[in-house]
Every structure is written in C-alpha cells, then in structure tokens.
Amino acid sequence: MLTDIDALTKTDDQERTVTLTRDQLAAELKDAIATNSGLPTHWYNAEEVLQLEQELIFRKSWYHVGHLDQLANVGDFVTATIAGASVLLTRTEDGIRGYFNTCRHRGHLVKSEPQGNAKSLLCRYHGWNYDLDGSLRSAPYAQDEVGFDKCMFSLTPIKVDYWGPLVFANLDVNAPAFMELFHELPTQAAKEGWHMGEGFRRVPREPYTIEANWKLVVDNSIECTHCTLTHPNFARTYNVKMPVYEYHEFENYSYQWGPAQVEQRVGNYQQWFLFPHTLPVRAGGIVYDFWTFEPLSATKTLASGVHYFHESVTDAEIEAYYEGYSTITQEDQAVMENMQRGLNPAYSGPANRNLVKGGERLLQHMQSLMLNSFENA
C-alpha cells in the first residue's frame, strides 16, 4: 500500500521525468529567449539536463587539442579528453589521424602519456598493437583463434581538423568540418589582428575544477559587466564600460573587445567564444590563449588552459602574464561558485534574472546556439 509520502515521491519523479525531456527543455530555451531571461534552476543542477547536453552538444563539438608542432614527425602522438572520452591523435605518413584512445580488446587506454613518439600504438595491458593508421597489427593469443579477423578491430576513428597551426578534434565523424561551422572566423579574426604562425612556445596551465555548472562558467566568460567589481585590476587596464567595450555575435561564435587604458605590450583585450566551450584570447599578437570548459557533472566544470607565447616574450614576461591570469581565474571562480550556490535545487522562486540587453547580449546568443543544438542535432 502506498503511503502519502510514497505517492508524493512518485508524482514528483513522474513530473521531473516529463519536465526534463528534450522537447520541454527546448521550450524552456525558447521562453528564456523570448522573455530575455535566464533559465530555470534545473538547468544548473539536474544530471538529466547534462546528459542531453552531452548527447546533443558536447559529443558533436570541436575541441582544441594541441598545436601542429606537437605532431610534426611521423609517430608523434598526443592524448586528450574531450566530451568525457580519452582520444589519441597521431602523425602518420599520410597526415594526422584521430581515434578513441580505447583498445579494441578490453577497453584499456592505448596510450596513457600526454604526448610522445612511437613506431606503433601498443596497448600495455595484453599487448594488442596498432599501426599508426589505427589498423590492428597484432593481437597476442586472439589472432590464433579460429575466425579472428584483425580487420574488424581497428581503432575507432574520430574527426580531426585545423585552424591554422591549431589542431581540433570531434568525436562525431559526421560532424561539419571546423571551418564549415566557423566559416566567418578566419576572416573576422584576421581583421582583428589574429595571425598566429610559427615561433610560439606552448605553456599549458594546470587544469582546475570549478564547483559550478558549465553554462554558468561560459556565461561569466562572455560578458564583462561584472568586471569592474570582480576584476578591479583588469578594469584598470582595460575600459570595460559600455558602449566602449564591444560585443559581437556571429553564426556559431561570438567576440568581445576592450581597449587598453594603460600602455602595455599585450595591447587591447580580444576574446572569442567558440560554442559551446572554447575561449581563444589574443593578447597583442605575442600571446594566444585557449580555454576549454568541460562539464564533469551538473554542478562541476573542468577548466583547462594553454598559453602560446611568441618566442620574443621573455621568461619574466611569461611569469607576470601567468600570474595575472591566475588572479583573474581565482576571482572568476569565486563568483561562479557563488552563482551555483544561489541557483540551488531548493530555489523555486520567480525567474528574476532578466538579462541586460547590451552587456549580457551574448548570453542570449548562447541560448540561441543551445536551442539550435536541441532542435537540429
């Protein structure tokens, strides 16, 4: 016999299941766009929402995974984690190939090192060995079994593409090419001074976890109306006040720009946002930064960054730039985690987060890109 509490729990579960369908979430996105407001709190707390976002957005998106310099010679390889999956990119005689970093025998990682060089891709669990093109070369014990066909057990491919010397990967082999998706980017970025070529030194940052939903992390990154209070040093360096500070939307990405107020080598502030998780930053043409935001759960996000410093940048300048960015990330982490605390599952009050049409316009642009993914993925 059902108790009143059991019945209530069952009803709540049923309503929750109905509420968090793909169609209902798309309807909520449409409503937020139409009313120029934020999203309901379950968008920032429910694992069911994240599962759909992973399926419809992240597993179909392009991730920055490295630089051509890391894959210059035959046998060079790099590993990375994208959309929760470990991937492996390697230079073959015919170019760069990408695969799930998953041995076809028992699922062990083929390569656990972040990068290196190898004549073949040996899994160190049972010794299955793959050629650089992903085909299975040998499978101890298994290859002697009747009917075993090595051709059936090649590494599972992923898609690889480029923006200049930068290497991107996508789990979906049927995804549009990087430049098909971001076709406006090369011309627009070049007009803004983006000319990243040879002679850059790659300096990765230590990834860190933000106790906040990935959308809160992105939303914070694509507006600077908070900069005066949150980033006082940044606001003294750049003019962050509208309309001087500019925001621009493009088909699948956005761009923001702020003029320097003090003389400095890195020049004006320039930041792009490549939906759904990548932030390229250009600092005076001598530093190019890439940040990637990867959801670990509905309420946790992994932030991974890498700086590309021109060879003319001194060690002292690198240290100063690195420290300055550390201050900004710490300031941002505090406000993002406070937003997550405020948008907790218990909050069921009225939607009271109207977006400022000028300074927060890119947040609504982000909602539109999400809606497109929910309706057309």
C-alpha positions, 0 to 999 in steps of 0.5 A: 500500500502506498503511503502519502509520502510514497505517492508524493515521491512518485508524482514528483519523479513522474513530473521531473521525468516529463519536465526534463525531456528534450522537447520541454527543455527546448521550450524552456530555451525558447521562453528564456529567449523570448522573455530575455531571461535566464533559465530555470534552476534545473538547468544548473543542477539536474544530471538529466539536463547534462546528459542531453547536453552531452548527447546533443552538444558536447559529443558533436563539438570541436575541441582544441587539442594541441598545436601542429608542432606537437605532431610534426614527425611521423609517430608523434602522438598526443592524448586528450579528453574531450566530451568525457572520452580519452582520444589519441591523435597521431602523425602518420605518413599520410597526415594526422589521424584521430581515434578513441584512445580505447583498445579494441580488446578490453577497453584499456587506454592505448596510450596513457602519456600526454604526448610522445613518439612511437613506431606503433600504438601498443596497448600495455595491458595484453599487448594488442598493437596498432599501426599508426593508421589505427589498423590492428597489427597484432593481437597476442593469443586472439589472432590464433583463434579460429575466425579472428579477423584483425580487420574488424578491430581497428581503432575507432576513428574520430574527426580531426581538423585545423585552424591554422597551426591549431589542431581540433578534434570531434568525436562525431565523424559526421560532424561539419568540418571546423571551418564549415561551422566557423566559416566567418572566423578566419576572416573576422579574426584576421581583421582583428589582428589574429595571425598566429604562425610559427615561433610560439612556445606552448605553456599549458596551465594546470587544469582546475575544477570549478564547483559550478555548472558549465553554462554558468562558467561560459556565461561569466566568460562572455560578458564583462559587466561584472568586471569592474567589481570582480576584476578591479585590476583588469578594469584598470587596464582595460575600459570595460564600460559600455558602449566602449567595450564591444560585443559581437555575435556571429553564426556559431561564435561570438567576440568581445573587445576592450581597449587598453587604458594603460600602455602595455605590450599585450595591447587591447583585450580580444576574446572569442567564444567558440560554442559551446566551450572554447575561449581563444584570447589574443593578447597583442599578437605575442600571446594566444590563449585557449580555454576549454570548459568541460562539464564533469557533472551538473554542478562541476566544470573542468577548466583547462588552459594553454598559453602560446607565447611568441618566442620574443616574450621573455621568461619574466614576461611569461611569469607576470602574464601567468600570474595575472591570469591566475588572479583573474581565474581565482576571482572568476571562480569565486563568483561562479561558485557563488552563482551555483550556490544561489541557483540551488535545487531548493530555489523555486522562486520567480525567474528574476534574472532578466538579462541586460540587453547590451552587456549580457547580449551574448548570453542570449546568443548562447541560448540561441546556439543551445536551442539550435543544438536541441532542435537540429542535432 
